[in-house]
Amino acid sequence: MSTILETVRDAVGERVNPAVDALDTHVRDARRAITQGQHAVEDCAAGAALQVRRRPLTAIALAGMSGALAGMAFGLIVGWQVRRRWARD
């Protein structure tokens, strides 16, 4: 004779076990995707470091141009905001 607790445990187990198995599968897949992403980032960083070692002057020129463009964009945005604020006053 089974008790009420055993019956409840069996009924809950039938519903929970597939959900737990699915959760384990999804967690495993997520961990694999994270690991693959980490490897891809490491490969990209290694490739960039190799290119910088091969062509240091090009890397310096690109960094300078990127900084200049970012500075100009920042200056334009700040100037636009200041003009808008002055126009409101």
Backbone as a chain_set.jsonl record, in Angstrom:
{"seq": "MSTILETVRDAVGERVNPAVDALDTHVRDARRAITQGQHAVEDCAAGAALQVRRRPLTAIALAGMSGALAGMAFGLIVGWQVRRRWARD", "coords": {"N": [[0.824, -1.172, 0.0], [0.598, 2.129, -0.898], [1.531, 5.226, 0.451], [0.064, 8.485, 0.919], [2.035, 10.421, 0.645], [3.995, 9.101, -0.89], [2.595, 8.744, -3.257], [2.163, 11.397, -4.023], [4.819, 12.195, -4.314], [5.633, 10.579, -6.46], [3.916, 11.524, -8.475], [4.688, 14.195, -8.665], [7.326, 13.83, -9.353], [7.087, 12.733, -11.91], [6.348, 14.956, -13.362], [8.311, 16.86, -12.817], [10.856, 15.781, -13.38], [11.259, 15.64, -16.301], [11.38, 18.403, -16.792], [13.61, 19.175, -15.323], [15.575, 17.704, -16.646], [15.46, 18.925, -19.185], [16.252, 21.49, -18.459], [18.875, 20.979, -17.601], [19.986, 20.251, -20.058], [19.78, 22.65, -21.503], [21.38, 24.33, -19.945], [23.854, 23.085, -20.262], [24.208, 23.459, -23.036], [24.329, 26.253, -23.092], [26.664, 26.698, -21.641], [28.531, 25.544, -23.379], [28.272, 27.292, -25.562], [29.192, 29.67, -24.408], [31.839, 28.97, -23.879], [32.764, 28.555, -26.505], [32.466, 31.163, -27.454], [34.34, 32.481, -25.844], [36.702, 31.318, -26.786], [36.649, 32.267, -29.412], [36.931, 35.033, -29.004], [39.471, 35.084, -27.825], [40.998, 34.115, -29.987], [40.59, 36.199, -31.807], [41.782, 38.339, -30.443], [44.411, 37.426, -30.331], [45.006, 37.388, -33.052], [44.793, 40.126, -33.637], [46.868, 41.116, -32.054], [49.024, 39.951, -33.354], [48.893, 41.238, -35.855], [49.431, 43.846, -35.046], [52.061, 43.553, -34.162], [53.262, 42.909, -36.592], [52.778, 45.159, -38.213], [53.451, 47.865, -36.874], [53.414, 50.694, -37.226], [51.187, 51.17, -38.822], [49.224, 50.349, -37.04], [49.486, 52.291, -35.053], [48.794, 54.553, -36.536], [46.127, 53.957, -37.209], [44.993, 53.858, -34.643], [45.377, 56.51, -33.844], [43.832, 57.899, -35.759], [41.319, 56.845, -35.188], [40.959, 57.823, -32.595], [40.966, 60.56, -33.149], [38.663, 60.817, -34.767], [36.71, 59.974, -32.932], [37.001, 61.988, -31.023], [36.252, 64.245, -32.544], [33.56, 63.606, -33.079], [32.541, 63.563, -30.466], [33.001, 66.245, -29.776], [31.309, 67.542, -31.624], [28.809, 66.614, -30.75], [28.694, 67.634, -28.12], [28.876, 70.381, -28.68], [26.495, 70.73, -30.139], [24.603, 70.139, -28.16], [25.118, 72.24, -26.358], [24.481, 74.497, -27.913], [21.727, 74.004, -28.297], [20.847, 74.271, -25.653], [21.47, 76.942, -25.131], [19.804, 78.158, -26.989], [17.297, 77.633, -25.937], [17.251, 79.207, -23.673]], "CA": [[0.0, 0.0, 0.0], [1.389, 3.349, -0.945], [0.989, 6.323, 1.251], [-0.248, 9.702, 0.171], [3.304, 11.088, 0.324], [4.626, 8.401, -2.006], [1.811, 9.05, -4.452], [2.465, 12.782, -4.399], [6.207, 12.24, -4.781], [5.665, 9.984, -7.793], [3.226, 12.423, -9.409], [5.539, 15.378, -8.859], [8.519, 13.378, -10.071], [6.769, 12.569, -13.324], [6.263, 16.281, -13.984], [9.516, 17.664, -12.584], [12.04, 15.177, -13.99], [11.504, 16.132, -17.667], [11.764, 19.819, -16.752], [14.995, 19.228, -14.843], [16.416, 17.211, -17.747], [15.516, 19.98, -20.2], [17.065, 22.572, -17.905], [20.273, 20.537, -17.677], [20.404, 20.313, -21.463], [19.948, 24.05, -21.883], [22.552, 24.857, -19.229], [25.025, 22.519, -20.933], [24.341, 24.158, -24.319], [24.763, 27.631, -22.815], [28.094, 26.656, -21.265], [29.3, 25.308, -24.614], [28.266, 28.531, -26.351], [30.068, 30.622, -23.733], [33.216, 28.532, -24.11], [33.087, 28.847, -27.903], [32.63, 32.612, -27.556], [35.618, 32.84, -25.231], [37.759, 30.919, -27.713], [36.616, 33.18, -30.552], [37.505, 36.308, -28.569], [40.914, 34.881, -27.663], [41.585, 34.033, -31.325], [40.567, 37.547, -32.383], [42.795, 39.14, -29.759], [45.722, 36.946, -30.771], [45.187, 37.868, -34.426], [45.046, 41.568, -33.588], [48.219, 41.315, -31.525], [49.958, 39.585, -34.417], [48.886, 42.31, -36.851], [50.116, 45.008, -34.471], [53.503, 43.264, -34.202], [53.73, 42.926, -37.988], [52.679, 46.515, -38.771], [53.23, 48.758, -35.734], [53.098, 52.062, -37.64], [49.786, 51.161, -39.255], [48.406, 50.262, -35.834], [49.52, 53.608, -34.409], [48.019, 55.47, -37.375], [44.711, 53.633, -37.045], [44.573, 54.275, -33.299], [45.306, 57.975, -33.853], [42.676, 58.326, -36.545], [40.113, 56.481, -34.427], [40.847, 58.79, -31.508], [40.593, 61.857, -33.71], [37.256, 60.748, -35.166], [35.887, 59.936, -31.717], [37.057, 63.327, -30.44], [35.428, 65.149, -33.348], [32.156, 63.263, -32.851], [32.212, 64.032, -29.118], [32.937, 67.698, -29.836], [30.086, 67.936, -32.323], [27.646, 66.338, -29.893], [28.7, 68.595, -27.018], [28.531, 71.684, -29.256], [25.081, 70.715, -30.486], [23.854, 70.225, -26.905], [25.286, 73.583, -25.792], [23.677, 75.406, -28.742], [20.316, 73.782, -27.967], [20.56, 74.824, -24.329], [21.481, 78.412, -25.248], [18.631, 78.565, -27.763], [16.135, 77.563, -25.049], [17.293, 80.293, -22.658]], "C": [[0.876, 1.246, 0.0], [0.703, 4.434, -0.127], [0.716, 7.518, 0.356], [1.043, 10.404, -0.241], [4.009, 10.416, -0.845], [3.897, 8.689, -3.311], [2.101, 10.457, -4.949], [3.874, 12.874, -4.963], [6.317, 11.673, -6.192], [5.027, 10.904, -8.825], [4.071, 13.658, -9.708], [6.782, 15.003, -9.65], [8.282, 13.22, -11.555], [6.727, 13.904, -14.053], [7.581, 17.041, -13.905], [10.721, 17.095, -13.317], [12.263, 15.615, -15.439], [11.935, 17.604, -17.688], [13.21, 19.967, -16.3], [15.944, 18.753, -15.933], [16.558, 18.271, -18.838], [16.379, 21.141, -19.734], [18.543, 22.224, -17.956], [20.805, 20.631, -19.098], [20.666, 21.756, -21.881], [21.152, 24.682, -21.191], [23.829, 24.353, -19.889], [25.273, 23.227, -22.267], [24.831, 25.59, -24.12], [26.24, 27.659, -22.436], [28.969, 26.416, -22.477], [29.381, 26.573, -25.45], [29.184, 29.567, -25.73], [31.524, 30.257, -23.975], [33.639, 28.822, -25.544], [33.289, 30.342, -28.114], [33.949, 33.071, -26.968], [36.774, 32.487, -26.159], [37.813, 31.855, -28.919], [37.234, 34.531, -30.192], [39.016, 36.187, -28.408], [41.608, 34.808, -29.013], [41.647, 35.408, -31.982], [41.637, 38.425, -31.756], [44.202, 38.718, -30.184], [46.012, 37.419, -32.197], [45.487, 39.361, -34.47], [46.449, 41.856, -33.077], [49.271, 40.979, -32.58], [50.035, 40.683, -35.476], [49.603, 43.548, -36.327], [51.623, 44.779, -34.483], [54.051, 43.324, -35.615], [53.772, 44.343, -38.556], [52.424, 47.522, -37.652], [52.849, 50.184, -36.145], [51.65, 52.183, -38.121], [48.857, 51.127, -38.05], [48.353, 51.607, -35.123], [48.684, 54.609, -35.204], [46.516, 55.213, -37.219], [44.195, 54.064, -35.676], [44.439, 55.796, -33.237], [44.094, 58.486, -34.608], [41.369, 58.0, -35.818], [39.882, 57.465, -33.283], [40.411, 60.157, -32.009], [39.119, 61.876, -34.122], [36.334, 60.733, -33.948], [35.864, 61.308, -31.05], [36.206, 64.322, -31.209], [33.942, 64.879, -33.125], [31.711, 63.76, -31.475], [32.08, 65.548, -29.105], [31.682, 68.198, -30.532], [28.852, 67.729, -31.449], [27.562, 67.348, -28.756], [28.325, 69.979, -27.534], [27.06, 71.78, -29.598], [24.228, 70.855, -29.227], [23.94, 71.628, -26.302], [24.456, 74.588, -26.581], [22.191, 75.249, -28.453], [19.947, 74.402, -26.624], [20.542, 76.348, -24.369], [20.257, 78.909, -25.986], [17.366, 78.537, -26.914], [16.081, 78.725, -24.079], [17.014, 81.612, -23.238]], "O": [[1.788, 1.378, 0.817], [-0.522, 4.522, -0.045], [1.096, 7.542, -0.814], [1.137, 10.926, -1.352], [4.565, 11.1, -1.705], [4.529, 8.857, -4.354], [2.265, 10.681, -6.149], [4.104, 13.548, -5.967], [7.024, 12.234, -7.03], [5.546, 11.047, -9.932], [4.157, 14.108, -10.851], [7.238, 15.759, -10.509], [9.152, 13.528, -12.37], [7.04, 13.97, -15.242], [7.927, 17.783, -14.824], [11.537, 17.86, -13.831], [13.399, 15.943, -15.781], [12.761, 17.999, -18.511], [13.95, 20.791, -16.836], [17.009, 19.341, -16.123], [17.654, 18.489, -19.355], [17.145, 21.709, -20.513], [19.373, 23.063, -18.308], [21.944, 21.044, -19.314], [21.666, 22.043, -22.539], [21.864, 25.484, -21.794], [24.783, 25.113, -20.056], [26.414, 23.557, -22.593], [25.654, 26.081, -24.893], [26.978, 28.546, -22.864], [30.036, 27.017, -22.599], [30.44, 26.894, -25.989], [29.888, 30.275, -26.45], [32.35, 31.128, -24.246], [34.755, 29.286, -25.777], [34.176, 30.75, -28.864], [34.608, 33.949, -27.525], [37.718, 33.264, -26.303], [38.896, 32.196, -29.394], [37.976, 35.107, -30.987], [39.759, 37.084, -28.807], [42.689, 35.372, -29.181], [42.635, 35.746, -32.635], [42.322, 39.171, -32.456], [45.078, 39.562, -30.374], [47.138, 37.805, -32.508], [46.332, 39.809, -35.246], [47.14, 42.73, -33.599], [50.294, 41.658, -32.678], [51.123, 41.02, -35.943], [50.305, 44.225, -37.079], [52.387, 45.699, -34.779], [55.189, 43.747, -35.819], [54.694, 44.69, -39.294], [51.296, 47.989, -37.494], [52.036, 50.816, -35.47], [50.979, 53.18, -37.854], [47.823, 51.796, -38.037], [47.297, 52.018, -34.644], [47.955, 55.415, -34.626], [45.731, 56.155, -37.111], [43.083, 54.579, -35.564], [43.493, 56.312, -32.642], [43.408, 59.4, -34.15], [40.428, 58.793, -35.836], [38.753, 57.888, -33.034], [39.593, 60.83, -31.382], [38.41, 62.846, -33.853], [35.301, 61.402, -33.937], [34.82, 61.744, -30.565], [35.516, 65.148, -30.611], [33.152, 65.814, -32.996], [30.621, 64.316, -31.34], [31.155, 66.085, -28.495], [31.061, 69.162, -30.086], [27.957, 68.574, -31.417], [26.483, 67.863, -28.458], [27.541, 70.682, -26.896], [26.44, 72.818, -29.366], [23.248, 71.599, -29.219], [22.947, 72.146, -25.792], [23.795, 75.442, -25.99], [21.468, 76.242, -28.371], [18.873, 74.985, -26.472], [19.706, 76.979, -23.723], [19.72, 79.966, -25.654], [16.454, 79.332, -27.142], [15.0, 79.18, -23.703], [17.013, 82.614, -22.523]]}, "num_chains": 1, "name": "protein.A"}
